[in-house]
Each structure stands twice: as structure tokens, then as C-alpha cells.
């Protein structure tokens, strides 16, 4: 199995495929990597001069260029209708 070194995605390709179909980079043999950090240092109180801040509430609506991004869950909907009166 091979993977793309540029895309770094979850896609794996057969050994007969030489190039990534998305970016055209040469595929390399797949090597499984441990995503868990085994060299993590224990957390100690008052370590460093970092200031503790209160966590901020996530923003429900934000703008990203011409897009509007909503984050959260809709729990209720109240449908409304607007009728145009003929002139």
C-alpha cells in the first residue's frame, strides 16, 4: 500500500499506482504511525509563567470570506410564512 506525502490524507493506494491522482506527487510506501503521544510530560501546577484564561464560549455564527459558517445544533424550529398581497 502507498500514500501521498503531500496530501497526507487517509487515502491509501495500491502498489501498482505510482502518482497521486489529486496532486500528482510520487507515492511512497505506507508506514503506520502511532498517533498517541507516549512522550507527554505530566502537567504540574504553576508550571511556567502562562496566564490562565477562562475558556470562551464557541461562536455559533461566523463569516469566512463569502461564506457563513454555523457551529452548533438546532433544537427547535418555528416555521413562518409571508404572503404577498396582490396590488
C-alpha positions in Angstrom: 0.0 0.0 0.0 1.1 3.5 -0.7 0.2 7.0 0.5 0.7 10.6 -0.8 3.4 12.6 1.1 1.9 15.9 0.0 -1.8 15.3 0.7 -1.3 13.4 3.9 -4.8 12.2 3.7 -6.3 8.9 4.8 -6.3 7.6 1.3 -4.2 4.5 0.5 -3.4 3.4 -3.0 -2.4 0.1 -4.5 1.3 -0.7 -5.1 0.6 -0.5 -8.9 -0.3 3.2 -8.7 2.8 5.5 -9.0 1.3 9.0 -8.8 -1.3 10.7 -6.5 -4.5 11.3 -8.6 -5.1 14.6 -6.7 -1.7 16.4 -6.7 0.5 14.2 -9.0 3.2 13.6 -6.4 5.1 10.3 -6.3 3.5 7.9 -3.8 5.6 6.5 -1.0 5.2 3.2 0.9 2.6 3.4 3.7 4.1 3.4 7.2 1.7 3.2 10.1 2.3 5.9 12.7 1.3 5.9 16.3 -0.9 9.0 16.8 -0.8 8.7 20.6 1.9 10.7 22.3 3.9 8.5 24.6 6.4 11.1 25.5 3.9 13.6 27.0 5.1 15.4 30.1 3.0 15.5 33.2 1.1 18.6 33.9 2.3 20.3 37.1 0.6 23.2 38.9 2.2 26.7 38.3 4.4 25.4 35.6 5.8 28.4 33.7 4.5 31.9 33.6 1.5 31.1 31.5 -1.6 33.1 32.2 -4.7 31.2 32.9 -7.7 32.4 30.9 -11.3 31.4 31.1 -12.4 29.3 28.1 -14.6 31.3 25.7 -17.9 30.1 24.5 -17.9 28.9 20.9 -19.3 31.3 18.3 -22.5 30.0 16.7 -22.3 32.1 13.5 -19.1 33.3 11.9 -18.1 34.6 8.5 -15.3 33.1 6.4 -15.0 35.3 3.3 -18.3 35.0 1.4 -19.4 32.0 3.5 -21.4 32.0 6.7 -20.3 29.1 9.0 -22.7 27.9 11.6 -21.5 25.8 14.6 -23.8 24.1 16.9 -27.1 22.3 17.0 -30.7 23.3 16.1 -33.0 22.3 18.9 -36.3 23.9 17.7 -37.7 25.4 14.5 -40.8 27.7 14.3 -41.9 27.9 10.7 -43.2 31.2 9.4 -44.9 32.2 6.1 -45.1 35.6 4.4 -47.8 36.1 1.8 -47.6 39.0 -0.7 -50.8 40.8 -1.2 -51.8 41.4 -4.8 -51.8 45.0 -5.9 
